[in-house]
Amino acid sequence: MTDDQFRQLRQLLLDLRAEQAALRLKVDKLSEDCLRFHQFQMNALSNGPVPVDMPDELKDIFGA
């Protein structure tokens, strides 16, 4: 393997690690959003048949 190929491979690895970190952040954010939505659903169910408006922040996330 030439030095240039090694540098390209190393850069690719660094780029992939950065992308992996960014994807982890997105997954963490989505998990938090899903948990908040689930909590909203559980609260709405505990209120019985009374309709409950979804908070605007969840409407923005889930397109409701």
CORJO-V797417 format. One record per backbone hydrogen bond with DSSP energy under -0.5 kcal/mol. CO is the residue of the C=O (numbers start at 1). NH is the residue of the N-H. If there is no record, write none. Layout:
# CORJO-V797417
co=CO nh=NH
co=CO nh=NH
This chain:
# CORJO-V797417
co=2 nh=6
co=3 nh=7
co=4 nh=8
co=5 nh=9
co=6 nh=10
co=7 nh=11
co=8 nh=12
co=9 nh=13
co=10 nh=14
co=11 nh=15
co=12 nh=16
co=13 nh=17
co=14 nh=18
co=15 nh=19
co=16 nh=20
co=17 nh=21
co=18 nh=22
co=19 nh=23
co=20 nh=24
co=21 nh=25
co=22 nh=26
co=23 nh=27
co=24 nh=28
co=25 nh=29
co=26 nh=30
co=27 nh=31
co=28 nh=32
co=29 nh=33
co=30 nh=34
co=31 nh=35
co=32 nh=36
co=33 nh=37
co=34 nh=38
co=35 nh=39
co=36 nh=40
co=37 nh=41
co=38 nh=42
co=39 nh=43
co=40 nh=44
co=41 nh=45
co=42 nh=46
co=43 nh=47
co=44 nh=47
co=45 nh=48
co=47 nh=50
co=55 nh=58
co=55 nh=59
co=56 nh=60
co=57 nh=61
co=58 nh=62
co=59 nh=63
co=59 nh=64
